[in-house]
Amino acid sequence: METVQLRRYVLEPGRMADFLAWFPTLLPVREQYGFRVLFALADEEHRTFTWAVAHDGDQDEFRRVEDAYHDSPERARVFETFPACVSDKEIGFAVSAV
């Protein structure tokens, strides 16, 4: 079983480039905890960044591993350089619709 989390961020005007430069630094830490990025898409016109991350197991397992990831020193180091440009976000679990 695989659980997929869909994440959509609205970025502050003029900050997309800053976010896109930073985002790849996050991926190795996510991968260290068993997460796989399925896709990441930037829509500059609407200032949105949408991505999906998957992990083996059910939603409870996803949350358990995500909690460990959030508390990790590796993640903290990556977020030392976070450009703090997300003005809104939606995060939820998703299933295939086709």
QUIWOHU-V803990 format. One record per residue. N is the residue number from 1. RES is the residue in three letters. SS is DSSP state (2 for helix, 1 for strand, 0 for the rest). BURIAL is b if it has 9 or more other ideal C-beta (glycine too) atoms within 8 Angstrom, else e. Layout:
n=<N N>
res=<RES RES>
ss=<SS SS>
burial=<BURIAL BURIAL>
//
This chain:
n=<1 2 3 4 5 6 7 8 9 10 11 12 13 14 15 16 17 18 19 20 21 22 23 24 25 26 27 28 29 30 31 32 33 34 35 36 37 38 39 40 41 42 43 44 45 46 47 48 49 50 51 52 53 54 55 56 57 58 59 60 61 62 63 64 65 66 67 68 69 70 71 72 73 74 75 76 77 78 79 80 81 82 83 84 85 86 87 88 89 90 91 92 93 94 95 96 97 98>
res=<MET GLU THR VAL GLN LEU ARG ARG TYR VAL LEU GLU PRO GLY ARG MET ALA ASP PHE LEU ALA TRP PHE PRO THR LEU LEU PRO VAL ARG GLU GLN TYR GLY PHE ARG VAL LEU PHE ALA LEU ALA ASP GLU GLU HIS ARG THR PHE THR TRP ALA VAL ALA HIS ASP GLY ASP GLN ASP GLU PHE ARG ARG VAL GLU ASP ALA TYR HIS ASP SER PRO GLU ARG ALA ARG VAL PHE GLU THR PHE PRO ALA CYS VAL SER ASP LYS GLU ILE GLY PHE ALA VAL SER ALA VAL>
ss=<0 1 1 1 1 1 1 1 1 1 1 0 0 0 0 2 2 2 2 2 2 2 2 2 2 2 2 2 2 2 2 2 0 0 0 1 1 1 1 1 1 1 1 0 0 0 0 1 1 1 1 1 1 1 1 1 0 0 2 2 2 2 2 2 2 2 2 2 2 2 0 0 2 2 2 2 2 2 2 0 0 0 0 0 0 1 1 1 1 1 1 1 1 1 0 0 0 0>
burial=<e e b b b b b b b b b e e e b b e b b b e b b e e b b e b b b e b e b e b e e e e e b e e e b b b b b b b b b e b e e e b b e e b b e b b e e b e e b e e b e e e e b e b b e e e e e e b e e e e e>
//
